[in-house]
Amino acid sequence: MPTDTAFGALAGVTLVLGGARSGKSAFAERLVEASGLAPVYLATGQVHDEEMRERIDHHRARRGPDWITVEEPDDLEGALAREAQPGRALLVDCLTLWVTNLMMAGADIGARSARLCAVLDGIESPVVLVANEVGLGIVPENAMARAFRDHAGRLHQDIAASADTVYFIAAGLPLKMKG
């Protein structure tokens, strides 16, 4: 990725959106690392098969040993509140998996999204949130996939509205959309 003025001071809430394999996670990691603060990775993914285990292992190896990793597939709001401490920068990867986890658990996604936004509005530590942009393709054929797309899209809009900075990543290149 080219050098960008994005890398350096990090404050407030930053949303990093992009498609699958767009480079969004690596970009978000570099934002946090360049801040000079202690990096904390809040992982929402869960291992359900070997392919997911390989993805998680790849992410861990890329981050290296300096990161504190907190696995939290459900209570993201609580994990953010607990882990936000002076001298730390938090990275949530990813909101899309969190929405999936909530849907599979039958949670009230609107209420949980509102709680997440409330926590983000009051958090002291810088936070970078990674999410898959899922609204650029065709309308899914089944109700569950449409509900997922709609929940994710609404959450992204709510977070982007209050975020200090928003990036869209395509082909490994960041487009600064806000901030």
N, C-alpha and C positions, 0 to 999 in steps of 0.2 A: 504494500500500500504506500502511496506517496506520503511524504511529510505533509502534515496539515496543521494549521494553527489550533485545531481541536485538542491536540495533545499538550497537556500542561495543566493549568488551573482547572479544577473540577469543582463545581458547586451546584447545589440544588438537585433537581430531578432531570435526568436525561433519558429520553426514550430513543432506542435504536431499533428501527423496523427494517425488515428486508425479507426476501424470499428464502426458501431452503437453499443452503450452500451459497449464500450471497456474500459471506464474510462478516456478517453482523456480530457474531460472538467474538471473533478475533479482534474486530474493531473496538467493541465494548471493553474487552479485556485490556487493550492498549490504553484506552481512555483512563481506566482505573489505575493501571500501573504508572502512567505518566503523572498522576496526581501527587505521587510521593507519599500517599497515605497507605496505611496497612490495608491490603486488599482482602475483602471478604466476599466469597462466592456463595450466593443462595441458590441452590440447585432445586428445581421443581420436578426434574425428570425422575422416572422410576424405571428400574430394570424389569422388563417383562419378557425379554427375549435376548438372544445372543447379539443380534444386530444393535440393540439399544445399549447393551453392555459395552460393545466396541466403541460406540459414539461417546459414551461417558468416559471411557478410558482414554480416548483420544483427547477430549477436552481437558482432562486432568493432567495428562502428560504435557500438553501445550502450555498450561498455566504454570506448572512447576511447583516447587515446594513452598514458596513464599506466601501462597494463598491459604487463607482459612476457608475450608469448605463446610457449609452447613446444608444438609439435605433436608428440604422441607417441601414435600409435594402438596400439602394442604394448607397449613396455617401460615401462609406467606405474610399476612398482616402482623401476626405475633412475632415471627422471625425477624422482620424488619425492625419492629419496636425493640426487640431484645438485642439485636446485633448493632444497632446504630449507637456508636460510642465515639467520643472524641478521638481524632487521629485515624479514623477508619473511613474507607470508601466501600460502598456496597454494590455488588453486581447481582442482579436477578436474571437468571437464564433458565427458563424463559416463561413469559406470561402465557404463551400459547399452550404449553404443556400444563400450566396451572389451570387454565380454563378447562382443558380436557379432563384433568383430575377431578375438578369440581363437578363437571357434567356426569362423569362416571359414578360419582358419589351421590348424585341427586341433590346437590346443594342449590340454594337460591343464589344464582350467579349475579343477579342484579344487586342484591344486598351485599354479597361478598366483594364485588367490584367497588361499591360505594365505600365499604370499610377500608379497602386497600387505598383508595384515593384519599380518604380522610387521614390515614396514617402517613401517606406521602406528603400531604400538605403540612404536617406538623413535624416532620423528621428533621433532625439537625445534621446528620451525616449526608454527604453527597451520595446519590443513588443513581445507578445506570440500570435501566430495564431493557431487556432484549425481548423482541416479539416477532413472530412470523406474520408478515402481511399476507392475509389469506383472501382478501377481497378483490384481487386483480384478475381472477380467472372467471370461468363460467359459473352460473348458478348451479350448485350441487343438485343432484337428482333426488336425494333422500332428505327427509325431514331432520334427522339428527345432524347431518353435515351442514344443512342450512342454518340450523340453530347454533351450531358451533361457530360458523362464519359470522353470524349476527352477534353473538355474545362477544367474540374476539374483536369485531369491528367497533362495537359500542365501547368496550373497555379501552381500546386504543385511542378512540376519540376523546374519552374522558381524561385519560392520562395526558395525551398531547395538549389538551386545552390548558391544563395547569402546569405542564412541564416547562422548565426554563429553556431546555434545548431539545430539539428533535432532529434525528438524522434518518435518512433512508439510504440503505446500502444496496447497491446492485453491482454485480461483477467485481466485488471487492472495493468498489469506489464509494466513498461517502458523499451524499448530497445533504447539506445542512438545510433543513426546512424551517427551523425556528431557532431563535436565540443568537 
